[in-house]
Structure formats: C-alpha cells, structure tokens
C-alpha cells in the first residue's frame, strides 16, 4: 500500500509547499486590506481595553504600520544614569550627540526632584487633555476634542469626551488588568532602576510595529500618569533616551523625545514633550510626512479635586466591560 505523502512528509515541508509566493502575498494582502483588518481589531480592542487615552487608538488607526515581514527585534542593554550609560550601552550613546545626551540627563534630574501627585482618600486627580488631529483627507480629519478625566485613589476612572460628533461619558476600572499595572498602586511598584524597568518592559510590552516602538509607547503610558513616583519617571526618561531610534531636543523651556524608525514606519515621528524644569509630560505629537497628517495632545489641567461632577457620574454609570 502506498503511503499518503502528507503522512510521511515533515509537517513544516507541507506548510512551506502550501505557502503563497511573495508576489501572491503582495497582490492579495495589500496595505489597504492590512489597514482595514487593523482598524477592525483596534476598534474591538478599544471597546474592551482600559482607557490610557482614546486618542492613542485613533492615532494608531490613522498612522497604520507599514506592511512588513520583518521579525520583531528584542534589544539587549538598558539605560542607566548618565555616568553609567557609557558602560551599559556605549554603542547607543555613541550614536547620539553630547547635546542630546545632556538633554536626557537634565530631564531625568528634573524628574527626580519633582514629587508626583498623590490622590488622597475621597479626592480625585482631575486632568484635561486637548487633542487635535488634522489631515488633508476628510475621512481622517478628526478635528479637535477635549478629554476630561477623574481618577480615584484606587485607580478607577471617569471621563467626559467632547468631540465634534458630540459628548460621550465613560467609567473604567483601574488600569491594572494588562501586562503592566498602571494603576496608582501598580505605578508605585514599578522599578525605579533604569535597567530593571527596561527588563520589565522587554518582557511585557506588546503590539506596535517593532519591539523598541512598543517600549517607547509603554514609556509614554508610564510618563503620562500624573501619579508615577519621581524615581520611576526618571528611569522611564533614561530608558526612552537610550533607544537608538530616539532623539532629544531642547527649545523654549521644553525637552522633546522623538521616536522615528524609517525601516518600520517610514515618515512617522512620535514625540513626547516635557517641561524641562519639572519633567511633566505636557504634550504629545505624531506626524506623518507621507500623508501630511498631524496629531497633537496637550495636558492643560492636572489637579486634585474634591468631587466628580454629578453629570459625569450619572451619565457614565458603572463600568461593565
């Protein structure tokens, strides 16, 4: 009896023989199709995930990752205090100018000297973020929006979003369900040593177009919270500054850390803008020279308040996701 070829051949050989050619993949899995699928996945995740910033999900859709079969890279090495950087990652720092390295060091020093917000029992961290997304393409021109949030000591969040389509209300649980715990309690447990923080991120970050981009996005999430301990904020800044795709510039009392990887996401620059003196993250920006799109986000209010407006509590309700 002649054996069935699929029973004797190596399974990986069978898979390889069935794989479409590069030409077929290019013709059938176009960037438009990839973007459409990504939109669907992100929309579903947006309905389920905790609300770091609704605008971030919008930006991910508007600036889709470039089609690529490149493997995700996991880089070794971590950032440390400026004095130790030459030992930990000399190749990385050698590629940066002395001015950029000094800007990162100064920003980290400012972070260590600035105490984070503490949310007392019965109080709330109130923040207002102004966003603007502009594009020549009307379907991608989201316009201006205002995201106003109230965070309780246990990390629960209530939010009111004012967009040109109208007003929406949300309530969310603490940001402690993902690979990284961003709740107030979780933020206090994050490593304050740059090396330890980088190792944690290397092990837990997900998504994005490359490993380093995922690390940068996670660092933005850490730095965006107003309650992260000073030493951890400093460590996050040092880790961000150590990424080879990141540049640092200073102007007008602000320090900007920008991530750009032409091989992975051509023409797209993601920036975190800090007050140089306090290391507070005051703005964010994503731009694309490919389609002339620009997204900006600025934190205009960050304060401790006594209560949440009754309107928000009534219309947001309890989180049920």
N, C-alpha and C positions, 0 to 999 in steps of 0.2 A: 504493500500500500504506500502510495506516495504521500509523504508528509505535507501538511499545509505549510506553505512558506512563512506565513505570519506566525506559526507556532515555533519555528526554528530560528528565525532571524532575530537579531538583537532588537529589542523594542525601540531603542534610540535610532537604529538604522531605519526602522519603519517610519518613525516620526520624521526623520530627515528627508526620506524619499517623498513624504506627503507634503512637506513644507512648500508653500508658494515661492516662486523666484522673487528676487528683489524687484524686478520690473513689475511683476504681478502685484506685489505688495504696494508699490508706489502708485499703480493705477487704481487699485481698489481702496487702499487706506489713505485717502488724501488728507491734507491738512484740514480741509473743511469738515470732512467726516470726523476726524480726530477731535476737532474743536466742538462739534455737535455732541459727541459722546461725553467729552469732558464737561460740557455745560450741564448735561443731564445728571452726571454723577455729582457734580458740585452742588447743583440745586437740591438734590436729595440729601447730601451731607449737610447743607446749610439748614435744612429743616430739622436735622437731628442734633447737630453739634452745639457745643457751648459757644456763647457769643463774644469771642475776643473782639470782633469788630466786623459788622456786617459788610462794611465797605471792602474788607480784605477779600471776602468771597467774590464780590463784584469785580475787583481788580484782577483776581486770578482768571475769571472768565474773559475779561476784556483784553488781557495780555496772555493768551494761551501759550503754553510751552511749545517750543519749536519741535517739529517732528524729528525724532532721532532714535537710533537703536543703540546709542552709546550706553555702556554699562554705568551704573551708579558707582561713584568712587567714594571710598571711605578713607579719609586722610588721617594720618597719624600726626602727632605733635599737638601741643596746646599752647595757649597764650599764658604768660605769667606777667609779673610786674616788669617794668621796662628794664630793670637791672638784670633780670633773669632771662629775658627774651632771647638774647644772643646765644644762650646755652640751650634753651628749649627748642627754638625753631630758627636757627640762623639763616637758612635759605629763604624763609618767608620774609624776615625783616630786612635782609639784604636787598630784596626786590622793592622795598618801599623807601621813599625819601626820608631823610632825617626830619624834615618838617612834618611829614605825615605821622611818623612815629612819635614825635614830640606832642602833636595834637592829641593822639590817642592817650598818651601818658597823662597829659594835663587833664583831659576829660575824666579819666579814671580817678585821678586825685580829687577832682571836684566831687565825684560820686561818693567817695569815701567820707567826705566832710559834710555831706548833706543827709540829714535824717529823713527817712521815709514817712509817709502819712501813717498814722495809727488810727484805726477805726474803733473808738470806744464802744462799749455796750450801749445799745439804744441810739447810736448815731449811724450816719451813713456817709460814704465817700461819694460826693456828687461831682460828676465830670461832664463837660460839654465838649464835643468834638465837631468841628465844622469840616465838611468834605466837599470836594468839587471834582467832577470827572468830565473832561472836555474831549470831544473828538469831532473830526470833520464828518464822520459817519453818524447820521441822526440816530440810528438804532443803537449806537454805542455811547451816545452823549447823555449821560445820566444827570448832568447838571449838579446843582448844589443841594446839600442835605445837611441836617443837624441831628446828631445822635447824642441824646442826653441820658445819662445812666446814674443809678444809685446803687451802691454796693454795701451790703450789710457786713457786720463783723465776721459772720460765718461764711461769707463769700457769695450769698445769694444776690442776684442782680435783677433790677427792674429797669426797663428802658423805654424811652419815647423817641421814635424816629420821625422827623419831619422831612418829607421829600416832596417833590413837585407833584407826585401822584396822590399825596395825602399824608395822613398821620397814622402810624402804627404803634401799638403798645405790646411789650413783651415782658415776661418774667422767666428767669432762668435759675437753675440750681448753681451751686458753687462750681468753679472751673477745676474740679478735681477728678474728673472721670477719664481723662485721656492719658496718654503715655507720660505726660508731665503734669504735675499738680500745680496749677496756677492760682489756687485759692489763697487767701491771706495766710492760712496755716501752712499750706504747701510752699508758699514763697519763703516763709521763714526757715523751711527745711532744705531749701536748695543750697548747693555748695557755694561757699564764698571764696574758694580757691579756684583760680582760672583753670588749672589742669583738671581738677575734679569735675568742674562744671562742663568742660569740653568732653570729658569721657562720658558723662551722663547724657549729654546731647547726642554724641556719636552713637550711643546705644539705643536711643529712644526716638529720635526725630523721624518723621515720616513725610511723604509727599514731596512736592516741588520737582524741579527738573534735574537737580543734582543733589548730592549729599550736602555739599557746602552751602547751597542755596537754602536747603531745609534747615541747616544750622542757623543761618542768618535770619530766617523767618522766625524761628523759635526764640532767638535772642531778642528780636523785636517784640515778641509777645511778652517776654520777661521784662523788658525795659519799659513797655507801655503801661504796666501796672504801677499805680502810684504808691503801693504799699510794700514793694520789694526792699529788703534790708540793704543798707548802704554798701556793705562789703560785697554782696551778691551783684548789685548793679555795677560796681567797679569791675568785678570779674567778668560780667557779661560784655562790658565795653572792651575789655582787653581781648577776650576771645574773638569778638567781632573784628577788632582791629588786626588780629593775626591772620584772618582768612586772606589768602592770596588774591582773591577777587575783589577785596575791599580797599577803597581809597579813603583818605581822611583829609578834609579841608577845613579851614577856619576863615570866617568873614563876619563882620558886624556883630561880634559877641556870640556867634553860633558856631558849633562844630558839626560837620556833616560826615557821616559814614555812608559810603555808597557802594553797593554791590553790583557788579556787571560781569557777565560771562558771555563773551561773543560766540563761543562754540556751542553753548547750550541754549541761550535765549538771546539771539542777535538783536542788537539795537535797544535792549531794555535795560534801564537803570533803576534800581530800587534804593531809596535813600532814607536814612534815619537822621533827623535834625535835632540837635541838643542845644540847650542853653549852656554855653561854655562854663559859666560860673557855678551853676547848680547841677549840671548834668541831667536836668529834667528833659525828657523827650517831648519836645514842643510841636514837632511836625513830622510828617512822613510824605514821601513823594515817589510815584512810579511814573516813568516816562518811556515812550517808545518812539524812536525816530523812524521806524518802519511805517507806522500808520498815523504818526503825528498825534498820538493820544497822550493825555496827561491826567494823572490822578493826584490830588493833594489832600492831606488830612492834617488839621491843626487843632491841638487841645487848647481851648480858650478859657476853660474853668476847671479847677481841681481844688475842692474844698470839703471840709467836714460840715455836715448839716444835721439838724435835729430830726427831720422827718422827710418822708416821701410825699409828694402832692397826692391828695385824695383821688384826683382824676386818674393818675397813673396806676395806683393800687386797684382802683375799681375796674379800669378797662384792661389792664394787663392780666389780672387774675393770677391763679397759681399755675406754675409750670407743670405740664402734664406730658412732656416728651420723654 
